[in-house]
Amino acid sequence: MGICRVDIHLADGEAFDIALRVVKAADPFDYLVLQPEQKDRRLIQVYMRDGPAQSLLDNLQSVLEDRKNWRITVASLDVTIPKLPEPKDEKKNARQQNTREELYVQVSSGAKLDRDFIVMVILSTIVAAIGLVSDGVAAVIGAMVIAPLLGPILGFAMGAALGELALLRRGILTLLAGIGIALAVSFALAMIMPPNWESRELMSRAEVRLDGLALAMAAGGAAALSVTRGASSALVGVMVAAALLPPGAAFGLFLGYGEWQLALRAALLLSLNVAALILSALIVFRLRKIRPRTWIEQQHADRAVWLNAALSGIFLLVSIALILLLDLGQTVDIGN
């Protein structure tokens, strides 16, 4: 379990006394009370493990939220000398987890729709489309490495878990923009690249299989788990991109080639993967107790979870509609 330092800047007086009592009740392994240059200010530096730090932050915000001129900052510490003893009893099994506030900042920054995101989606789609048409496995894998699609998936799921509609909206808009850009770029590339119907990489993106859905579920859950633990998300980002970018690029290519049946199959795979990614990430966030601090905010989160479930249901309904269209198209072909 990691170690963090919580700095509490506030005015001297009653607020300081209350905050100090909250700090002592949190049982940190060390804390300091400092006097800044401003005579009417105090600084409390608290050193504790990451897990209990969330409770301390929640309690401090509860007692200070109606007061003015205070600020809390959190910094992760890699090393402390001498080495701290391992936690005992039930604390020993506590799971390492970043604080809710740290997670929000990290996920929110990754879900932004900016110039870098757009350029990376364009470049990754070009690489993916070339790999699909040329049956180049290495090119498809390279496209998944650079595709920035992990951020909006996590942003959407965390926005639902916290009831943060702004983050929820940012995540879904960035995700839709990324998918839309991938479709447009691959559609344009289909105008200049002849089709290769012998390409296994391309034709496999028109197949809906259980192992593909399992990949999407595992990728969404692993992405949410990695970000809550503060672990590197590079590899799970590749897994998320594997579930989204190749089917999206294949969808645009098939549309450009005028192969509507294959395009519908790729769209079906893409829709199912998006629903699986979002639902599995949301489940992990809920299991890791990523939820709002106050009771009122919790009500908003419950509504957001229902909204998330409804949107995922829409993806599933779209998938069912695509399946029906595919069945109808096959019936017409047989009749002809």
C-alpha positions as CSV (number, residue, x, y, z in Angstrom):
1,M,0.0,0.0,0.0
2,G,1.4,3.5,-0.9
3,I,2.1,6.4,1.3
4,C,0.8,10.0,0.8
5,R,1.2,13.4,2.4
6,V,-2.0,15.4,3.0
7,D,-1.4,19.2,3.4
8,I,-4.2,21.1,5.0
9,H,-3.9,24.9,4.6
10,L,-6.4,26.9,6.7
11,A,-7.0,29.9,8.9
12,D,-6.0,29.8,12.5
13,G,-8.8,29.5,15.0
14,E,-11.8,27.2,15.3
15,A,-11.4,25.7,11.8
16,F,-7.8,24.7,12.7
17,D,-8.9,23.1,16.0
18,I,-11.6,21.1,14.3
19,A,-9.3,20.0,11.5
20,L,-6.6,18.9,13.9
21,R,-9.1,16.8,15.8
22,V,-10.1,15.1,12.6
23,V,-6.4,14.4,11.7
24,K,-5.8,12.9,15.1
25,A,-8.8,10.7,14.8
26,A,-7.5,9.3,11.5
27,D,-4.5,7.9,13.4
28,P,-1.8,8.8,10.9
29,F,1.7,7.5,11.5
30,D,3.0,11.1,11.6
31,Y,1.8,14.7,11.3
32,L,3.2,18.2,11.7
33,V,1.7,21.6,12.5
34,L,3.6,24.4,10.9
35,Q,3.2,28.2,11.0
36,P,3.5,29.8,7.5
37,E,4.6,33.4,7.0
38,Q,1.1,34.6,7.3
39,K,0.4,35.0,11.0
40,D,-3.3,34.0,10.7
41,R,-2.6,30.8,8.8
42,R,-1.7,27.2,9.8
43,L,-0.4,24.2,7.8
44,I,-1.0,20.7,8.9
45,Q,1.1,18.1,7.1
46,V,-0.3,14.5,7.6
47,Y,1.6,11.4,6.6
48,M,-0.5,8.2,6.2
49,R,-1.2,5.3,3.9
50,D,-3.3,5.7,0.8
51,G,-6.3,3.6,1.9
52,P,-7.2,5.5,5.2
53,A,-6.4,8.8,3.4
54,Q,-9.7,8.7,1.6
55,S,-11.6,8.7,4.9
56,L,-9.5,11.6,6.2
57,L,-10.3,13.6,3.1
58,D,-14.0,12.9,3.3
59,N,-14.1,13.9,7.0
60,L,-12.1,17.1,6.4
61,Q,-14.3,18.2,3.6
62,S,-17.4,17.5,5.7
63,V,-16.3,19.7,8.6
64,L,-14.7,22.5,6.4
65,E,-17.1,22.8,3.4
66,D,-19.1,25.6,5.0
67,R,-15.9,27.6,5.9
68,K,-13.7,29.8,3.8
69,N,-10.0,30.1,3.1
70,W,-8.9,26.5,3.3
71,R,-7.3,24.1,0.8
72,I,-6.3,20.4,0.9
73,T,-3.5,19.0,-1.3
74,V,-2.4,15.4,-1.7
75,A,1.0,14.2,-2.8
76,S,2.1,10.5,-3.3
77,L,5.4,9.6,-1.6
78,D,7.5,6.8,-3.1
79,V,10.0,6.4,-0.2
80,T,10.2,7.1,3.5
81,I,13.2,6.4,5.7
82,P,13.2,4.5,8.0
83,K,10.9,1.9,6.5
84,L,7.4,1.8,7.9
85,P,6.2,-1.4,9.5
86,E,3.6,-3.5,7.6
87,P,0.0,-2.8,8.6
88,K,-1.4,-5.4,11.0
89,D,-4.7,-7.2,11.4
90,E,-7.4,-6.2,9.0
91,K,-5.4,-3.2,7.7
92,K,-2.8,-5.6,6.3
93,N,-5.3,-6.8,3.7
94,A,-6.5,-3.4,2.7
95,R,-6.3,-2.8,-1.0
96,Q,-4.1,-0.1,-2.5
97,Q,-6.3,2.5,-4.1
98,N,-5.9,6.1,-5.1
99,T,-8.2,8.7,-3.5
100,R,-11.4,9.6,-5.3
101,E,-10.0,13.1,-5.9
102,E,-6.8,11.8,-7.5
103,L,-8.8,9.4,-9.7
104,Y,-11.1,12.2,-10.9
105,V,-8.2,14.4,-12.0
106,Q,-6.5,11.6,-13.8
107,V,-9.6,10.3,-15.6
108,S,-10.9,13.8,-16.4
109,S,-7.7,14.8,-18.1
110,G,-7.7,11.6,-20.2
111,A,-11.2,12.2,-21.5
112,K,-10.6,15.6,-23.0
113,L,-11.4,16.1,-26.7
114,D,-8.4,18.2,-27.8
115,R,-6.1,18.5,-30.8
116,D,-3.8,15.8,-29.6
117,F,-6.7,13.3,-29.2
118,I,-8.0,14.1,-32.7
119,V,-4.5,13.7,-34.3
120,M,-3.8,10.5,-32.5
121,V,-7.2,9.0,-33.6
122,I,-6.5,10.0,-37.2
123,L,-3.0,8.5,-37.2
124,S,-4.1,5.3,-35.4
125,T,-7.0,4.8,-37.8
126,I,-4.7,5.3,-40.8
127,V,-2.3,2.6,-39.5
128,A,-5.2,0.3,-38.5
129,A,-6.9,0.6,-41.9
130,I,-3.6,-0.1,-43.8
131,G,-3.0,-3.1,-41.5
132,L,-6.5,-4.4,-42.0
133,V,-6.4,-4.2,-45.8
134,S,-2.8,-5.5,-46.1
135,D,-3.5,-8.3,-43.5
136,G,-0.6,-6.8,-41.4
137,V,-0.9,-8.0,-37.8
138,A,2.0,-5.8,-36.7
139,A,0.3,-2.6,-38.2
140,V,-3.0,-3.4,-36.5
141,I,-1.2,-3.9,-33.1
142,G,0.7,-0.7,-33.6
143,A,-2.5,1.2,-34.2
144,M,-4.0,-0.1,-31.0
145,V,-0.9,1.0,-29.1
146,I,-1.3,4.7,-30.1
147,A,-5.1,4.9,-30.1
148,P,-6.2,7.2,-27.2
149,L,-9.5,5.5,-26.6
150,L,-9.0,4.4,-23.0
151,G,-9.6,7.9,-21.5
152,P,-13.2,8.5,-22.8
153,I,-14.3,5.0,-21.7
154,L,-13.0,5.5,-18.2
155,G,-14.4,9.1,-18.1
156,F,-17.9,7.9,-19.0
157,A,-17.9,5.1,-16.5
158,M,-16.4,7.2,-13.6
159,G,-18.8,10.0,-14.4
160,A,-21.7,7.5,-13.9
161,A,-20.1,6.1,-10.7
162,L,-19.7,9.6,-9.2
163,G,-22.8,11.1,-10.5
164,E,-20.6,13.8,-12.2
165,L,-22.7,14.7,-15.3
166,A,-19.9,17.0,-16.7
167,L,-17.4,14.1,-16.7
168,L,-20.1,11.7,-18.0
169,R,-20.9,14.1,-20.9
170,R,-17.2,14.7,-21.6
171,G,-16.5,11.0,-21.8
172,I,-19.4,10.1,-24.1
173,L,-18.8,13.1,-26.4
174,T,-15.1,12.3,-26.7
175,L,-15.8,8.6,-27.3
176,L,-18.4,9.4,-30.0
177,A,-16.0,11.9,-31.6
178,G,-13.2,9.4,-31.6
179,I,-15.4,6.7,-33.2
180,G,-16.8,9.2,-35.7
181,I,-13.3,10.3,-36.8
182,A,-12.2,6.7,-37.2
183,L,-15.2,6.0,-39.4
184,A,-14.7,9.1,-41.5
185,V,-10.9,8.5,-42.0
186,S,-11.3,4.8,-42.8
187,F,-14.2,5.6,-45.2
188,A,-12.0,8.1,-47.0
189,L,-9.1,5.5,-47.2
190,A,-11.5,3.0,-48.8
191,M,-11.7,5.4,-51.8
192,I,-8.0,5.1,-52.5
193,M,-7.1,1.6,-51.2
194,P,-8.5,-1.4,-53.1
195,P,-10.2,-4.1,-51.0
196,N,-8.4,-7.3,-50.0
197,W,-11.0,-9.9,-49.3
198,E,-8.3,-12.4,-48.5
199,S,-7.2,-10.4,-45.5
200,R,-8.0,-12.3,-42.3
201,E,-7.5,-9.2,-40.2
202,L,-10.2,-7.3,-42.2
203,M,-12.7,-10.1,-42.5
204,S,-12.4,-11.2,-38.8
205,R,-13.8,-7.7,-37.9
206,A,-17.1,-8.8,-39.5
207,E,-17.5,-11.7,-37.1
208,V,-19.3,-11.4,-33.8
209,R,-17.8,-14.0,-31.4
210,L,-18.0,-14.6,-27.7
211,D,-14.2,-14.4,-27.3
212,G,-14.4,-10.8,-28.7
213,L,-17.0,-9.8,-26.1
214,A,-15.0,-11.5,-23.4
215,L,-12.0,-9.4,-24.5
216,A,-14.1,-6.2,-24.2
217,M,-15.4,-7.1,-20.8
218,A,-11.9,-7.9,-19.5
219,A,-10.4,-4.8,-21.0
220,G,-13.0,-2.5,-19.4
221,G,-12.6,-4.1,-16.0
222,A,-8.8,-4.2,-16.2
223,A,-8.8,-0.5,-17.2
224,A,-10.9,0.6,-14.3
225,L,-8.9,-1.6,-11.8
226,S,-5.6,-0.3,-13.1
227,V,-6.6,3.4,-12.7
228,T,-7.9,2.9,-9.2
229,R,-4.7,1.2,-8.1
230,G,-2.5,3.8,-9.7
231,A,-0.9,1.2,-11.9
232,S,0.3,1.8,-15.5
233,S,-2.7,1.7,-17.9
234,A,-0.6,1.4,-21.1
235,L,-1.3,-2.3,-21.6
236,V,-5.0,-2.1,-20.8
237,G,-5.2,0.8,-23.1
238,V,-4.1,-1.5,-25.9
239,M,-6.8,-3.9,-24.9
240,V,-9.5,-1.2,-25.0
241,A,-8.3,0.0,-28.4
242,A,-8.3,-3.7,-29.6
243,A,-12.1,-3.8,-28.9
244,L,-12.8,-0.4,-30.5
245,L,-10.4,0.7,-33.2
246,P,-10.2,-2.3,-35.6
247,P,-14.0,-2.8,-35.7
248,G,-14.5,1.0,-36.2
249,A,-11.9,1.1,-39.0
250,A,-13.4,-2.0,-40.6
251,F,-16.9,-0.5,-40.4
252,G,-15.7,2.6,-42.4
253,L,-13.8,0.5,-44.9
254,F,-16.8,-1.8,-45.6
255,L,-19.0,1.3,-46.0
256,G,-16.5,2.8,-48.5
257,Y,-16.4,-0.5,-50.4
258,G,-20.2,-0.6,-50.5
259,E,-20.4,-3.9,-48.6
260,W,-23.4,-3.2,-46.4
261,Q,-23.8,-6.6,-44.9
262,L,-20.1,-6.7,-43.8
263,A,-20.5,-3.1,-42.6
264,L,-23.5,-4.0,-40.4
265,R,-21.5,-6.9,-38.9
266,A,-18.6,-4.6,-38.0
267,A,-21.0,-2.1,-36.6
268,L,-22.6,-4.8,-34.5
269,L,-19.3,-5.9,-33.1
270,L,-18.4,-2.3,-32.3
271,S,-21.7,-1.6,-30.6
272,L,-21.5,-4.7,-28.4
273,N,-17.9,-4.0,-27.5
274,V,-18.7,-0.4,-26.4
275,A,-21.5,-1.6,-24.2
276,A,-19.3,-4.3,-22.7
277,L,-16.4,-1.9,-22.0
278,I,-18.6,0.6,-20.2
279,L,-20.6,-1.8,-18.2
280,S,-17.5,-3.8,-16.9
281,A,-15.7,-0.5,-16.0
282,L,-18.7,0.7,-14.1
283,I,-19.0,-2.5,-12.2
284,V,-15.4,-2.4,-11.1
285,F,-15.7,1.3,-10.0
286,R,-18.7,0.3,-7.9
287,L,-17.0,-2.7,-6.4
288,R,-14.0,-0.5,-5.6
289,K,-16.4,1.9,-3.8
290,I,-15.8,4.8,-6.1
291,R,-18.8,6.8,-5.1
292,P,-19.7,10.3,-4.1
293,R,-19.0,11.6,-0.6
294,T,-22.3,13.0,0.5
295,W,-25.8,11.5,0.7
296,I,-27.1,14.1,-1.8
297,E,-24.3,13.4,-4.3
298,Q,-25.0,9.6,-3.8
299,Q,-28.5,10.2,-5.0
300,H,-27.1,11.8,-8.2
301,A,-24.8,8.9,-8.6
302,D,-27.7,6.4,-8.4
303,R,-29.5,8.3,-11.1
304,A,-26.3,8.4,-13.2
305,V,-25.9,4.6,-12.8
306,W,-29.4,4.2,-14.2
307,L,-28.5,6.6,-17.0
308,N,-25.4,4.5,-17.7
309,A,-27.5,1.3,-17.7
310,A,-30.0,3.0,-20.1
311,L,-27.3,4.1,-22.5
312,S,-25.7,0.6,-22.4
313,G,-29.2,-0.7,-23.1
314,I,-29.4,1.5,-26.1
315,F,-26.2,0.0,-27.4
316,L,-27.7,-3.4,-26.9
317,L,-30.9,-2.4,-28.7
318,V,-28.8,-1.0,-31.6
319,S,-27.0,-4.3,-31.7
320,I,-30.3,-6.2,-31.8
321,A,-31.5,-4.0,-34.6
322,L,-28.3,-4.7,-36.5
323,I,-28.8,-8.4,-36.0
324,L,-32.3,-8.1,-37.4
325,L,-31.1,-6.1,-40.4
326,L,-28.5,-8.8,-41.0
327,D,-31.0,-11.5,-40.9
328,L,-33.3,-9.6,-43.2
329,G,-30.5,-9.0,-45.7
330,Q,-29.6,-12.6,-45.7
331,T,-33.2,-13.6,-46.3
332,V,-33.4,-11.2,-49.2
333,D,-30.2,-12.7,-50.7
334,I,-31.5,-16.2,-50.4
335,G,-34.8,-15.2,-52.0
336,N,-33.0,-13.6,-54.9
